[in-house]
Structure formats: C-alpha cells, structure tokens
C-alpha cells in the first residue's frame, strides 16, 4: 500500500516549518532563495513544499489534506475547513497526479475565488472572476470529483527516462 502523508506534516518534517507559521515559511523561502515578496501566503507555502518536500517522496506516497487556500475549487474536510479534500500521488520524487472533491457550493466558491483573485498576482488563469461558473453552480451541481494523471510522467517512470522530453510525443523543438 501507498504511504499517506499529510501536507502539513510533510512540510514540518522536511522543511522544518509549520504551514500556518507564515513568518517562518517566508523566512525559509528567503533562505532557499525563492522569490516570495509579492506572493500570496499559500503560494509561498507551496513553493517551500515543492523545494523541500518533493525530493523526499521516493516511495509511492499520497500527500493528503492540502491547505484549503491552495485549492479554491475543492471541497473542505468536514471536520477541518482549513484543509481541502485533495491528494497528490508521488513516486520517485515526481507528482504523478492529483485528485479532489469538487466544491459545489456557489457561495463558498465565489468567496474562495474572490480571495484567490485578491491575493494572487502571478497566476494568469485567475485574473478575473468566472461569473458564468458561479452562475452555473447556482443552478445546481451534484457531488463530483476531479482526477488528473500525468501519463507522460508515468511513462517517464516506467521507462526510467531522465527527461519528460524523452517520452512526450511532440516535444518543443527548442534548446533546454
């Protein structure tokens, strides 16, 4: 069976910081040389996670219970609304996929997206509120989930390829 590791536990174990101690997370980001000045707190937390934790996820591992601000489209844990019903699957230091339960409450969704818009300056996909999406949710959306698997990364793993460019069908034909 795959190991299950809570996001916050992984961050504490491998980065030495608590996800909710933003001053410590920002200090760690600065120590690592990560740009963090004008970034939302949740984005900085995730950058530190990627830098410090992913390199340790060699054995098949489900990272579970992501901080809710990282996942505005995801339903929250019933007993802890600060955490999202989401997991990512890792093998050999590589994220193979992620899955989550869709947040189908239009009022909470609108609040979450408004918060993401206010705090995130770097994500091109979140420049304006998707009013059509919110309107559609108000008509009703049944419980749903999402699953994304990086087939290219899975092929990399299965063929022991050092680069994703070795396995994708149409790699960009530019150096690097």
HELIX and SHEET records of a PDB file:
HELIX    1   1 UNK A    7  UNK A   15  1                                   9    
HELIX    2   2 UNK A   22  UNK A   32  1                                  11    
HELIX    3   3 UNK A   41  UNK A   52  1                                  12    
HELIX    4   4 UNK A   54  UNK A   56  5                                   3    
HELIX    5   5 UNK A   68  UNK A   70  5                                   3    
HELIX    6   6 UNK A  106  UNK A  119  1                                  14    
HELIX    7   7 UNK A  124  UNK A  126  5                                   3    
HELIX    8   8 UNK A  131  UNK A  139  1                                   9    
HELIX    9   9 UNK A  151  UNK A  159  1                                   9    
HELIX   10  10 UNK A  164  UNK A  166  5                                   3    
SHEET    1   A 4 UNK A   3  UNK A   6  0                                        
SHEET    2   A 4 UNK A  61  UNK A  67  1                                        
SHEET    3   A 4 UNK A  80  UNK A  91 -1                                        
SHEET    4   A 4 UNK A  76  UNK A  77 -1                                        
SHEET    1   B 5 UNK A   3  UNK A   6  0                                        
SHEET    2   B 5 UNK A  61  UNK A  67  1                                        
SHEET    3   B 5 UNK A  80  UNK A  91 -1                                        
SHEET    4   B 5 UNK A  94  UNK A 101 -1                                        
SHEET    5   B 5 UNK A 145  UNK A 149 -1                                        
END                                                                             
